[in-house]
């Protein structure tokens, strides 16, 4: 995100007397003076916290005005009696959630407190080297990701159920991306996945593409760049999801998105539908897992429609849960459930070997039946947990039981099927000697004592194996490993943990093998203990999609990973003129899209003379690499914009990187040099921001959305600005046809609107949004739209400013004047007023300050205090900024959406 010129300086941790710093308040805040210059208007109103008030503010006549003091009121929030408090949007203090019959209030966490599997598991054996080992608990505790689940049935509490369809949706929130896998039954293929807030407002819609389907009855998708209000609603369990079909445009099935502690342990699952098709809106899901050592099956059942709100005289009903094999009852448990507590959890102890086999093969059926006057029954088959994630492994020498540094690599891709069979494909490259065994193993119980589950040596390049239920459970819990032994390293030259790679939208994962990346393939070869693999593909627009995973790097290495795509005549010849930096590394993984590959790189990809190279701080000239071959007939990467759009953007022709470095007016931003006058979409927000280089200064602005003339608006995945609901698409198409056939107006494809003859407007150009530096005119005689650049007038002042970030032309700043209503007050000897930013406040008036881009700060209260002399400075706060610090912010490092100036290239090199 871009950074703003508004900064908040906090008391420092060094150079102050005492250690209290931020603990004392209130903190006075005063507007900082703005230095003269073209950007003074943008810098005016900057706020500094933690500084003592200096001389009183004075007006132009030299008379003192009031002072502004601000206090953080978050520490004054009352203590709450509830354990699960939530922070509602627009509030400073947390509150206890209110019970609502329309939201699934059941929290299953206490249910599992008595189950041994859901307790913290001790890692008893750390005597061997597997430093890459990450258990499912480690993933569950990762603060960068959070899992959610939703049960979708027909009809909410206020609607009449119209379908017997049931769906289960599983979500993972990673940073600002929400990934989801949806499995459904008794439902035609949905057209859209819709997310709404508690009031029913559509926040996002994911179109379901017919050609993109991993398997029947499954939807994979991603909600990119969630805004903070949406993330807060998600974490407060106030978001709803629905599946839209052609027959039910309002959503055929829907349900709330909730957190669930059972998600991190779930390895088997079931979707339960109504046995009686006339019982609409009835269904459930079961999440199951095995104990670590015993053959005990833990499960929790979530259901809807088993109880009816009309059953007031019977507050609870008896529920019977059965496990069947070919309609023969194997296990049966009973319990009482209520409307307020409809979930059911149980443990089935000591499963027999046959029951474990049937569980692995997907032959066990679970049924839930209520007893009483209104009987309901739901049933479904138990299978291994389905997901859109990719099961894979990078095998390297650094993760071998006895670490090696030979520069070899192993790459594996696996797929688990419903009948319990595991499909595997393993590639090995760069080994010091011949491969003698490839084995599937568990974590050793003793040092160097390998525990082999399956020897896949005869068919390791491609094969199938039937996995028992225990092995399936361990596979989905990331507790299995692949080991490759060679003649020189009989215990293993490379080894890797099998883990699930979160869904990214890259379809090449499911259709192609990854490219192995090895140190032995670098020129000259590098004897390293690290390795990796990458999926690389070209789409129909000649855009390059890539996803890279590396392993075996030490902590000092993985902080400085970079990847480049090179084009060479022969492997080993480095062609520096044909290289492209691949960005997007987070830890040991990277993914991204390159939309403007040059012709030479595309030719090298087609000929198989291109390679992908990963470099580290230890090996800056290459830690590992692999050859990339993608047959294609692309002439250039991406599709050129229409002539009008090219003219609007005025994108200069690409220059040589070495020439740009020498250009004194060029900009350095996000690790790349940009020419003066160039415009581009930044990597941190390619969809909703636009940056430009102006004489060594980078300025980034948010895309401004044009107001829509419709009441129902939706956010599409590939658009920054909302669009009108597709239900009106038919009317718009008719209007477009009428416009094209008419000689009295024009139809503009940018915002898909009809304009009358002679109309002038600022165009909307996807993906950049509203362009105020261009003006379009409809020529009624020909029906053509003519767009031209806005000509800004010459200015006579030396310090022109842009009044609004959306303005195209700068203006001369008007002389500052006091507000008319305050003019008498500023001259009289009566009450004074305070100026904060661009606003005036009366004596004793209080308000919440606005800090871009966070908006109104509800946890900060400011007030106007009239005083001529400043109060004495406190002894435990720094009067000035501490040496060696950069004015830290009490809210962390703000990354606003507003405007950005990057005069220091190094600050944006990451």
C-alpha positions in Angstrom: 0.0 0.0 0.0 1.0 3.6 -0.4 2.2 5.7 2.5 0.8 9.1 3.3 2.6 12.3 4.3 0.6 12.3 7.5 2.6 10.7 10.3 2.2 10.1 13.9 5.3 10.3 16.1 5.2 8.5 19.4 7.4 8.8 22.5 10.6 6.9 21.8 11.9 3.9 23.8 15.4 5.3 24.1 16.7 8.7 25.0 13.8 9.4 27.4 13.9 9.6 31.1 11.8 6.7 32.3 10.2 3.8 30.5 6.5 4.9 30.6 6.4 6.6 27.2 3.1 5.6 25.7 1.5 4.7 29.0 0.8 8.2 29.9 -1.8 10.4 28.4 -3.5 12.4 27.2 -1.0 13.4 24.4 -1.3 16.9 23.0 -1.4 17.0 19.3 -0.6 20.0 17.1 -0.6 20.5 13.4 2.9 20.5 12.1 4.0 23.4 9.9 4.2 22.6 6.2 7.3 23.5 4.2 6.7 25.6 1.1 6.7 23.7 -2.2 4.4 22.1 -4.7 3.2 19.5 -2.2 2.5 21.8 0.8 -1.2 21.3 0.5 -0.8 17.6 0.8 1.5 17.9 3.9 -0.6 20.5 5.6 -2.5 19.1 8.5 0.1 16.4 9.5 -0.3 15.4 13.1 2.4 14.6 15.7 1.5 12.7 18.9 3.8 12.6 21.8 5.2 16.2 21.4 4.4 18.7 24.1 2.6 21.8 22.9 5.1 24.6 22.0 4.1 28.2 21.4 0.4 28.8 21.3 -1.2 28.9 17.8 -1.6 32.5 16.5 -3.7 34.0 13.8 -2.4 36.4 11.2 -2.8 39.3 13.6 -0.5 37.5 16.1 -3.2 36.9 18.7 -3.2 33.4 20.3 -5.8 30.8 19.4 -6.7 27.7 21.3 -4.7 24.4 21.6 -5.7 20.9 20.7 -5.2 18.0 23.1 -5.8 14.4 22.2 -6.1 11.3 24.4 -6.2 7.6 23.6 -9.4 6.3 25.2 -8.9 2.7 24.4 -7.4 2.1 27.8 -10.6 3.4 29.4 -12.8 0.6 27.8 -14.8 -1.3 30.4 -14.0 -4.9 31.3 -16.5 -7.3 29.8 -18.1 -10.4 31.5 -18.0 -12.4 28.3 -15.0 -14.4 27.1 -15.7 -14.0 23.3 -15.9 -10.2 22.9 -16.1 -8.7 19.4 -15.1 -5.4 18.0 -17.9 -4.0 15.9 -17.1 -1.8 12.9 -16.9 1.9 13.8 -16.5 1.3 17.5 -13.4 1.7 19.8 -14.3 -0.7 22.6 -15.2 -4.4 22.2 -18.7 -5.6 23.2 -20.2 -8.9 24.1 -22.0 -10.5 21.1 -25.7 -10.4 21.2 -27.6 -13.7 20.8 -29.5 -13.8 17.5 -31.7 -16.6 16.3 -30.7 -15.9 12.7 -27.0 -16.6 13.3 -25.6 -20.0 14.3 -24.5 -19.1 17.8 -23.2 -22.5 18.7 -19.5 -22.4 19.5 -18.1 -25.9 19.4 -14.8 -25.2 21.2 -16.0 -26.3 24.7 -17.2 -29.6 23.2 -13.7 -30.6 22.2 -12.0 -29.7 25.5 -12.6 -33.2 26.8 -11.4 -34.9 23.7 -7.7 -35.9 23.8 -7.1 -35.2 20.1 -8.1 -31.6 20.3 -5.7 -30.9 23.2 -2.2 -29.6 22.5 0.0 -32.5 21.3 3.6 -32.8 22.6 6.3 -33.2 20.0 8.1 -36.1 21.6 10.8 -36.8 19.1 13.0 -34.0 17.9 16.2 -36.0 17.8 16.5 -36.0 14.1 17.1 -33.3 11.5 13.7 -32.6 9.9 13.9 -28.9 10.4 11.2 -28.3 7.8 8.6 -30.2 9.8 5.4 -28.3 10.4 2.5 -30.0 12.1 -1.2 -29.2 11.6 -1.1 -27.4 15.0 1.7 -25.2 13.7 -0.4 -24.3 10.7 -3.5 -23.7 12.9 -1.6 -21.3 15.2 -0.1 -19.3 12.3 -1.4 -15.8 12.9 -1.2 -15.0 9.2 -4.0 -17.5 8.4 -7.5 -18.2 9.9 -9.9 -21.0 8.9 -13.7 -20.8 8.7 -16.5 -23.0 7.7 -20.2 -22.6 6.6 -23.1 -25.0 6.3 -25.4 -24.0 3.4 -29.0 -25.1 3.2 -32.1 -23.7 1.5 -34.0 -21.0 3.2 -32.9 -18.9 6.1 -35.1 -18.5 9.2 -37.3 -15.8 7.5 -37.6 -17.5 4.1 -39.5 -20.6 2.9 -37.1 -23.4 2.0 -37.3 -24.2 -1.7 -34.6 -26.9 -2.2 -33.1 -30.0 -0.5 -29.6 -29.1 -1.6 -26.8 -28.9 1.0 -23.2 -27.5 0.7 -20.2 -27.2 2.8 -17.8 -24.3 2.4 -14.3 -24.1 3.9 -12.4 -20.9 4.0 -8.8 -19.8 4.8 -8.0 -16.1 5.3 -4.4 -15.3 4.4 -3.5 -11.7 4.8 -6.2 -9.9 2.7 -7.1 -13.0 0.6 -10.0 -15.3 1.4 -9.6 -18.7 -0.3 -12.6 -21.1 -0.4 -13.4 -24.6 -1.3 -17.1 -25.5 -1.7 -18.6 -29.0 -2.0 -22.3 -29.3 -2.8 -24.9 -32.0 -3.3 -28.4 -32.1 -5.0 -27.6 -28.8 -6.6 -27.1 -27.8 -10.3 -23.9 -26.0 -11.0 -24.1 -22.6 -9.4 -23.4 -19.5 -11.5 -22.1 -17.3 -8.7 -20.8 -17.4 -5.2 -22.2 -14.4 -3.3 -20.9 -12.9 0.0 -23.2 -10.5 1.9 -23.2 -8.5 5.1 -25.8 -8.9 7.9 -28.1 -6.4 6.1 -28.1 -8.4 2.9 -25.8 -6.0 1.0 -23.7 -7.8 -1.6 -19.9 -7.3 -0.8 -18.4 -9.6 -3.4 -19.5 -12.1 -6.1 -17.3 -14.8 -7.6 -18.4 -16.0 -11.0 -18.2 -19.8 -11.4 -16.6 -20.7 -14.7 -17.9 -23.8 -16.4 -14.5 -24.8 -17.8 -12.7 -24.5 -14.4 -13.7 -27.4 -12.2 -11.3 -29.8 -10.4 -14.1 -32.3 -9.9 -17.9 -32.5 -10.0 -19.7 -30.9 -7.1 -16.8 -28.6 -6.2 -16.1 -24.9 -6.5 -12.7 -23.3 -5.9 -12.3 -19.6 -5.7 -10.6 -16.6 -4.1 -11.8 -13.2 -2.8 -8.8 -10.9 -3.4 -8.0 -7.8 -1.4 -10.6 -7.8 1.3 -11.2 -4.4 2.8 -10.7 -4.0 6.5 -14.5 -3.7 7.2 -15.1 -7.0 5.5 -12.3 -8.7 7.4 -13.8 -7.4 10.7 -17.2 -8.7 9.7 -15.6 -12.1 8.8 -13.8 -12.4 12.1 -17.0 -11.4 14.0 -18.9 -14.2 12.2 -21.3 -11.7 10.5 -20.7 -12.6 6.9 -23.0 -14.9 4.9 -22.4 -16.9 1.8 -24.9 -18.1 -0.8 -24.8 -20.1 -4.0 -26.7 -18.5 -6.9 -28.3 -20.6 -9.6 -30.3 -19.8 -12.7 -33.5 -21.0 -11.0 -32.8 -19.1 -7.8 -31.1 -15.7 -8.5 -31.4 -14.7 -4.8 -29.4 -17.8 -3.7 -30.5 -21.4 -3.6 -28.5 -22.3 -0.5 -27.0 -20.0 2.1 -25.5 -19.9 5.5 -23.3 -17.9 8.0 -19.5 -18.1 7.9 -18.2 -19.1 11.4 -14.9 -20.1 13.1 -14.6 -23.7 14.3 -11.9 -25.3 16.3 -12.4 -28.7 14.6 -11.1 -27.3 11.3 -7.4 -27.7 12.0 -7.9 -31.4 12.9 -10.5 -32.4 10.3 -9.2 -35.2 8.0 -12.6 -36.8 7.0 -15.9 -35.2 6.3 -19.4 -35.9 5.1 -22.3 -33.9 3.7 -25.7 -35.1 5.0 -28.8 -34.5 2.9 -32.4 -35.2 3.7 -33.6 -38.8 3.1 -37.1 -37.5 2.4 -36.9 -35.1 -0.5 -40.0 -33.2 0.7 -38.1 -32.0 3.7 -36.7 -28.8 2.2 -34.0 -26.9 3.9 -32.8 -29.9 6.0 -29.1 -30.9 5.9 -25.9 -31.1 7.8 -22.1 -31.6 7.7 -19.9 -33.8 9.8 -16.2 -33.1 10.5 -14.2 -36.2 11.6 -10.7 -37.0 12.7 -8.7 -39.9 14.2 -6.9 -40.0 17.5 -3.1 -39.9 17.3 -2.4 -43.4 18.6 -5.7 -45.2 19.1 -8.3 -46.0 16.4 -10.8 -43.6 17.9 -13.0 -41.6 15.5 -13.9 -38.1 16.8 -16.7 -36.2 15.0 -18.9 -33.2 15.3 -22.3 -32.9 13.5 -23.7 -29.6 12.5 -27.3 -29.7 11.2 -30.1 -27.4 10.1 -33.8 -28.2 9.7 -33.9 -31.2 12.1 -35.9 -29.1 14.6 -38.7 -26.7 13.8 -39.2 -23.4 15.7 -42.9 -24.3 16.2 -41.9 -27.1 18.7 -42.2 -24.8 21.8 -43.9 -27.5 23.9 -41.0 -29.8 23.2 -37.8 -27.7 23.9 -35.6 -30.7 23.1 -35.8 -33.8 21.0 -33.9 -37.1 20.9 -31.2 -37.5 18.2 -29.9 -40.9 17.0 -26.7 -41.0 15.1 -25.7 -44.2 13.3 -22.6 -45.4 11.3 -23.6 -47.9 8.6 -21.8 -50.1 6.1 -24.0 -51.3 3.2 -27.1 -50.5 5.4 -25.8 -52.6 8.3 -25.6 -50.6 11.6 -22.0 -50.7 13.0 -22.3 -48.0 15.7 -25.1 -46.1 17.3 -25.2 -43.1 19.7 -28.1 -41.1 21.2 -28.3 -37.6 22.6 -30.8 -34.7 23.2 -30.5 -31.6 21.1 -32.3 -28.2 21.3 -32.8 -25.3 18.9 -30.2 -23.3 20.9 -27.7 -26.2 20.9 -28.3 -28.2 17.7 -24.6 -29.5 17.3 -23.6 -32.9 18.4 -20.1 -34.3 19.2 -19.1 -37.8 20.0 -16.2 -40.3 20.0 -16.4 -43.8 18.5 -13.9 -45.9 20.3 -11.7 -48.7 19.1 -12.6 -49.0 15.4 -11.9 -52.5 14.1 -9.5 -53.1 11.2 -12.4 -53.6 8.8 -14.1 -50.4 10.0 -10.8 -48.5 9.4 -10.6 -50.0 5.9 -14.1 -49.0 5.1 -13.4 -45.5 6.4 -10.4 -45.1 4.1 -12.4 -46.4 1.1 -15.3 -44.1 1.6 -17.8 -46.9 2.3 -19.0 -45.8 5.7 -22.3 -43.9 5.9 -23.4 -41.6 8.7 -27.1 -40.9 9.5 -28.8 -38.5 12.0 -32.5 -39.0 12.8 -34.7 -37.1 15.2 -37.4 -39.0 17.1 -40.9 -37.7 17.9 -43.9 -36.3 16.1 -41.8 -34.6 13.4 -39.2 -37.1 12.3 -36.3 -35.9 10.2 -33.4 -38.0 8.8 -30.3 -36.9 7.1 -27.5 -39.1 5.7 -24.2 -39.0 3.8 -21.0 -41.0 3.1 -17.8 -40.3 5.0 -14.8 -39.6 2.7 -11.4 -38.1 3.0 -11.6 -34.3 3.4 -12.0 -32.6 0.0 -10.1 -29.4 -0.8 -8.9 -27.2 -3.7 -5.4 -27.2 -2.2 -2.5 -29.1 -3.8 -0.7 -31.9 -2.0 3.0 -31.5 -2.8 6.5 -31.8 -1.5 9.9 -30.3 -2.2 12.7 -32.8 -1.4 16.2 -31.3 -0.6 19.4 -32.3 1.0 19.1 -29.8 3.9 16.0 -31.7 5.1 17.5 -35.2 4.9 17.9 -37.2 8.1 21.7 -36.8 7.6 21.9 -33.4 5.9 23.6 -33.3 2.5 24.8 -30.5 0.1 24.9 -32.0 -3.3 22.6 -29.6 -5.1 20.0 -32.3 -5.9 16.3 -31.9 -5.9 13.1 -34.0 -5.6 9.7 -32.7 -6.6 6.4 -34.5 -5.8 2.8 -33.9 -6.6 0.1 -36.1 -5.1 -3.7 -36.4 -5.3 -6.0 -38.3 -2.8 -9.2 -39.8 -4.3 -12.6 -40.6 -2.7 -12.0 -44.3 -2.7 -8.8 -44.0 -0.6 -6.2 -44.3 -3.4 -3.3 -42.0 -3.5 -1.9 -40.9 -6.9 1.7 -39.7 -6.9 4.3 -38.4 -9.3 7.9 -37.8 -8.2 10.8 -36.2 -10.1 14.4 -36.4 -9.1 17.3 -34.4 -10.6 20.9 -33.6 -9.9 21.7 -36.5 -7.6 25.3 -37.5 -7.1 24.6 -41.1 -8.0 21.8 -43.5 -9.1 18.5 -43.5 -7.2 18.1 -46.8 -5.4 14.8 -46.1 -3.4 11.9 -43.7 -3.1 9.9 -44.3 0.0 6.8 -42.8 1.8 7.7 -42.5 5.5 6.6 -41.1 8.9 8.6 -39.0 11.3 11.2 -41.3 12.9 10.5 -42.4 16.5 14.2 -42.6 17.2 17.2 -40.9 15.8 18.0 -42.1 12.2 15.4 -44.9 12.7 13.3 -44.6 9.5 9.6 -45.7 9.6 8.7 -46.7 6.0 5.1 -47.0 5.1 5.4 -47.7 1.4 8.2 -48.4 -1.1 7.3 -46.6 -4.4 10.7 -47.2 -6.0 9.4 -49.3 -9.0 6.8 -46.7 -10.0 7.8 -43.5 -8.3 7.6 -41.4 -11.5 3.9 -42.1 -11.6 1.8 -44.6 -9.6 -1.1 -45.4 -7.4 -1.4 -46.9 -3.9 -4.3 -47.6 -1.6 -3.8 -45.8 1.7 -5.2 -47.0 5.0 -7.3 -44.6 7.1 -4.4 -43.9 9.4 -2.1 -43.0 6.5 -4.8 -40.8 5.0 -5.2 -39.0 8.3 -1.4 -38.4 8.6 -1.2 -37.3 5.0 -3.8 -34.6 5.5 -2.2 -33.6 8.8 1.2 -33.0 7.0 2.8 -35.8 9.0 4.2 -37.9 6.1 7.6 -37.6 4.3 9.2 -38.7 1.0 12.7 -39.9 1.1 15.0 -40.5 -1.9 18.1 -42.7 -1.3 21.0 -43.0 -3.8 24.1 -45.3 -4.0 26.3 -42.6 -2.4 23.7 -41.8 0.3 21.9 -45.0 1.2 19.9 -43.4 4.1 18.7 -40.5 1.9 20.2 -37.8 -0.3 17.1 -35.6 -0.4 13.9 -35.6 1.8 10.8 -33.5 2.1 7.6 -33.1 4.1 4.3 -33.6 2.3 2.1 -30.6 2.8 -0.9 -28.9 1.2 -0.2 -25.8 -0.9 -3.1 -23.4 -0.5 -5.3 -22.7 -3.6 -4.0 -19.9 -5.7 -6.1 -20.0 -8.8 -3.3 -21.3 -10.9 -4.8 -24.2 -13.0 -1.4 -25.4 -14.1 -1.0 -27.0 -10.7 -3.7 -29.6 -11.5 -2.7 -30.3 -15.1 1.1 -30.1 -15.2 4.1 -31.2 -13.2 6.2 -28.5 -11.6 9.7 -27.5 -12.9 12.4 -28.9 -10.5 14.9 -26.3 -9.3 18.3 -27.6 -8.3 21.7 -26.2 -7.5 23.3 -28.7 -9.9 21.4 -27.0 -12.7 23.1 -23.6 -12.0 26.1 -22.7 -14.2 28.5 -23.4 -12.6 26.8 -26.0 -10.4 26.2 -25.0 -6.7 26.5 -27.7 -4.0 23.7 -26.6 -1.8 21.2 -28.2 0.6 18.3 -26.2 -0.8 15.9 -27.0 -3.7 12.5 -26.1 -5.0 10.0 -26.4 -7.7 7.8 -24.1 -9.7 4.6 -24.1 -11.8 4.9 -21.8 -14.9 2.3 -21.3 -17.6 1.0 -18.9 -20.2 -2.7 -18.1 -20.5 -4.7 -17.2 -23.6 -3.6 -13.5 -23.3 0.1 -14.5 -23.2 0.3 -13.5 -19.5 2.9 -15.6 -17.6 1.6 -17.1 -14.3 4.1 -18.6 -11.9 4.2 -20.2 -8.4 7.5 -21.1 -6.7 8.1 -23.2 -3.6 11.6 -23.6 -2.1 12.9 -25.6 0.8 16.0 -26.3 2.8 17.0 -22.7 3.3 18.3 -21.5 6.6 16.8 -18.6 8.4 19.5 -16.3 7.1 18.8 -17.3 3.5 15.0 -17.1 3.2 15.0 -13.4 4.1 16.5 -12.4 0.8 15.1 -14.7 -1.9 14.7 -13.4 -5.4 13.7 -15.2 -8.7 14.4 -14.3 -12.3 13.3 -15.7 -15.6 16.2 -15.8 -18.1 16.4 -16.4 -21.8 19.6 -18.0 -23.0 20.9 -19.5 -26.2 22.3 -22.5 -24.4 22.0 -23.6 -20.8 24.9 -22.0 -19.0 25.0 -18.8 -21.2 23.7 -16.0 -19.1 21.6 -13.5 -21.2 21.3 -10.5 -19.0 19.5 -8.5 -21.7 16.7 -11.1 -21.5 15.8 -11.3 -17.9 12.6 -10.6 -15.9 12.4 -10.3 -12.1 9.6 -12.5 -10.6 8.2 -10.8 -7.5 5.9 -11.9 -4.7 8.0 -13.9 -2.3 6.4 -14.4 1.1 8.9 -16.5 3.1 9.7 -19.5 0.9 6.8 -19.2 -1.5 6.1 -16.8 -4.4 3.4 -16.3 -6.9 2.4 -13.7 -9.4 1.6 -12.7 -13.0 3.7 -11.0 -15.6 1.6 -9.4 -18.3 4.3 -7.7 -20.5 6.9 -10.3 -21.4 9.0 -9.2 -24.3 9.2 -11.2 -27.6 12.6 -12.6 -26.9 11.6 -14.2 -23.6 8.4 -15.7 -25.2 10.6 -17.1 -28.0 13.0 -18.7 -25.4 10.0 -20.2 -23.6 8.7 -21.7 -26.8 12.1 -23.2 -27.7 12.9 -24.5 -24.2 15.9 -22.2 -23.9 14.6 -20.3 -20.9 15.2 -21.1 -17.2 14.0 -19.9 -13.9 16.7 -19.1 -11.3 16.3 -18.4 -7.6 19.1 -16.5 -5.8 19.7 -15.9 -2.1 22.0 -13.8 0.0 24.5 -16.7 0.2 24.4 -17.4 -3.5 23.5 -14.1 -5.3 24.4 -15.6 -8.7 22.1 -18.5 -8.3 21.1 -21.0 -5.6 19.0 -23.2 -7.8 17.4 -23.2 -11.2 15.4 -25.2 -13.7 14.7 -25.2 -17.4 11.2 -23.9 -18.5 9.6 -25.0 -21.8 6.2 -23.7 -22.7 5.2 -24.1 -26.4 3.4 -20.9 -27.5 2.7 -18.7 -30.5 2.7 -15.4 -28.5 4.2 -12.3 -30.2 4.1 -10.2 -27.0 2.9 -10.6 -23.5 -0.6 -9.3 -22.8 -3.1 -7.5 -25.0 -2.5 -3.9 -25.9 -5.0 -1.3 -24.8 -7.4 0.3 -27.2 -5.9 3.4 -29.0 -7.9 5.8 -26.9 -6.7 4.1 -23.7 -3.1 4.2 -24.8 -3.5 7.9 -25.5 -5.0 8.5 -22.0 -2.3 6.6 -20.1 0.5 8.0 -22.2 2.7 5.1 -21.3 6.2 5.8 -22.5 8.1 3.1 -24.5 10.1 0.7 -22.3 13.7 1.8 -21.8 16.8 -0.2 -21.1 17.1 -0.8 -17.3 20.7 0.4 -17.4 19.7 3.6 -19.1 17.0 4.2 -16.5 19.5 3.8 -13.6 21.5 6.6 -15.1 18.5 8.9 -15.8 18.5 11.5 -13.0 14.7 11.9 -13.3 13.8 8.2 -13.1 12.1 6.6 -10.0 13.0 3.4 -8.1 9.8 1.7 -6.8 9.2 -1.9 -5.7 12.6 -3.1 -6.8 12.3 -1.6 -10.3 13.4 1.6 -12.1 10.6 3.6 -13.8 11.0 6.3 -16.4 9.9 9.9 -15.7 6.2 10.3 -16.8 5.4 6.6 -16.7 2.3 5.3 -15.1 1.6 1.7 -13.8 -0.4 -0.3 -11.3 1.7 -1.1 -8.2 2.3 -4.6 -7.1 0.8 -4.0 -3.6 -2.6 -3.2 -5.2 -2.7 -3.9 -8.9 -6.5 -3.5 -9.0 -7.4 -0.3 -7.2 -4.3 2.0 -7.3 -2.3 3.8 -10.0 1.2 5.2 -9.7 3.2 7.7 -11.7 6.8 8.8 -11.7 7.4 12.6 -11.6 11.1 13.6 -11.5 12.4 11.0 -9.0 9.1 11.1 -7.0 6.5 8.3 -7.1 2.9 9.4 -6.5 0.3 6.7 -6.0 -3.4 7.4 -6.1 -6.4 5.2 -5.5 -8.6 4.6 -8.5 -11.8 6.7 -8.2 -15.0 5.0 -9.0 -17.7 6.7 -11.0 -21.2 6.8 -9.3 -23.5 4.2 -10.7 -27.1 4.8 -11.8 -28.4 1.6 -10.1 -29.6 0.6 -6.7 -28.1 -3.0 -6.7 -24.3 -2.9 -7.0 -21.8 -5.8 -6.8 -18.0 -6.1 -6.6 -16.5 -8.4 -9.2 -13.3 -10.2 -8.6 -11.3 -8.6 -11.4 -12.7 -5.0 -10.9 -11.8 -2.3 -8.4 -15.1 -0.4 -8.8 -18.6 -1.9 -8.2 -20.8 -2.6 -11.2 -24.6 -2.9 -11.5 -26.2 -6.2 -10.8 -26.2 -8.6 -13.7 -30.0 -9.0 -13.4 -30.2 -5.7 -15.3 -27.7 -6.9 -17.9 -30.4 -7.7 -20.4 -31.8 -4.2 -20.2 -28.4 -2.8 -20.7 -27.7 -4.9 -23.7 -31.0 -3.7 -25.3 -30.0 -0.2 -24.5 -26.6 -0.7 -26.0 -28.1 -2.1 -29.2 -30.4 0.8 -29.4 -27.5 3.2 -28.9 -25.4 1.6 -31.6 -28.2 1.7 -34.0 -29.2 5.3 -33.2 -27.7 8.3 -34.9 -28.5 10.6 -31.9 -26.0 9.2 -29.4 -23.0 7.1 -28.5 -22.4 3.9 -26.6 -19.1 4.0 -24.5 -17.7 0.6 -23.8 -15.6 1.8 -20.9 -18.5 2.2 -18.4 -21.1 0.6 -20.8 -23.4 3.6 -20.8 -25.3 5.4 -23.5 -24.5 9.1 -24.0 -26.5 11.7 -25.8 -25.1 13.6 -28.8 -22.8 16.4 -27.7 -22.3 15.0 -24.2 -18.9 15.6 -22.5 -17.7 13.4 -19.7 -14.6 12.0 -17.9 -14.2 8.3 -19.1 -14.0 5.2 -17.0 -11.2 3.0 -18.2 -10.9 -0.5 -16.6 -8.9 -1.3 -14.6 -7.9 2.3 -13.8 -11.3 3.7 -13.1 -12.4 7.3 -13.5 -9.8 9.3 -15.5 -10.1 13.0 -14.8 -7.2 13.9 -17.0 -9.2 13.0 -20.1 -12.5 14.4 -21.5 -14.7 12.4 -24.0 -17.2 13.8 -26.4 -20.1 12.1 -28.2 -20.2 13.0 -31.9 -23.9 12.6 -32.6 -23.5 12.7 -36.4 -21.2 9.6 -36.5 -22.0 8.0 -33.2 -18.3 8.0 -32.4 -16.7 8.8 -29.0 -13.7 11.1 -29.2 -11.4 11.4 -26.1 -8.6 13.8 -25.6 -6.2 14.8 -22.9 -7.3 17.7 -20.6 -5.2 20.8 -21.2 -4.3 22.4 -17.9 -4.0 26.2 -17.9 -0.7 28.0 -17.3 -0.3 29.1 -13.7 1.5 32.2 -12.5 2.2 31.1 -8.9 5.4 29.4 -7.9 3.8 26.8 -5.6 0.7 25.2 -7.4 -1.1 22.5 -5.5 -3.6 19.8 -6.4 -6.6 20.6 -4.2 -8.1 17.1 -4.4 -6.2 13.8 -5.1 -8.7 13.2 -7.9 -8.1 16.5 -9.7 -6.1 16.4 -12.9 -4.8 20.0 -12.9 -3.0 21.9 -10.2 -4.2 25.3 -9.0 -2.7 28.3 -7.3 -3.4 28.1 -3.6 -5.9 30.7 -2.3 -4.7 33.0 0.5 -5.7 31.6 3.8 -8.7 33.3 5.4 -10.4 32.7 8.7 -13.9 31.3 8.4 -16.4 34.2 8.3 -18.2 33.0 11.4 -14.9 33.1 13.3 -13.6 36.4 12.0 -15.0 38.5 14.8 -13.9 36.0 17.4 -10.3 35.9 16.1 -10.1 39.7 16.5 -12.0 40.1 19.8 -10.7 39.4 23.3 -13.4 36.9 23.9 -13.3 33.1 23.5 -10.8 31.6 21.1 -11.0 28.7 18.7 -8.6 25.9 17.6 -7.6 24.8 14.2 -7.0 21.1 13.5 -6.0 20.2 10.0 -8.4 22.2 7.8 -11.2 22.5 10.5 -11.9 25.0 13.2 -13.3 24.0 16.6 -14.8 26.0 19.4 -13.5 26.1 22.9 -14.1 22.9 24.9 -15.5 21.2 21.7 -14.4 17.5 21.3 -14.2 15.3 18.3 -12.5 12.1 16.9 -9.7 13.0 14.5 -9.5 11.7 11.0 -6.2 10.1 10.0 -5.9 9.0 6.3 -6.4 6.3 5.2 -7.9 4.9 8.5 -10.6 7.5 8.6 -12.1 8.5 11.9 -10.1 7.3 14.8 -12.8 6.2 17.3 -10.2 5.4 20.0 -8.8 9.0 20.0 -10.7 11.9 21.4 -9.4 15.5 20.8 -10.7 18.7 22.4 -10.0 22.4 22.0 -8.5 24.1 25.0 -8.0 27.9 25.1 -4.7 28.7 26.8 -2.0 31.3 26.1 0.9 29.6 27.9 1.8 26.0 27.3 1.7 23.6 30.2 5.1 22.4 31.5 6.4 19.4 29.5 6.3 16.0 31.3 9.6 14.7 32.3 9.1 11.2 30.9 8.3 12.2 27.3 10.8 13.3 24.6 10.4 16.9 23.5 11.9 16.1 20.2 12.2 13.1 18.0 14.8 10.7 19.4 18.0 10.4 17.5 18.1 7.4 15.2 14.3 7.0 15.1 11.9 7.7 12.3 8.9 9.0 14.2 7.2 5.7 15.0 3.4 5.6 14.9 1.3 4.5 17.9 -0.8 2.6 15.4 2.1 0.8 13.7 3.3 1.7 10.3 0.3 3.2 8.4 -0.1 2.2 4.8 -2.7 4.6 3.5 -4.7 4.3 0.3 -4.6 8.1 -0.2 -1.4 9.5 -1.8 2.2 8.5 -1.7 5.6 10.1 -2.2 8.6 7.9 -2.4 11.7 10.1 -2.7 14.0 7.4 -1.2 14.3 4.4 -3.6 15.6 2.1 -0.9 12.4 2.4 1.1 10.4 0.7 -1.7 12.9 -1.9 -2.8 11.2 -4.8 -1.0 
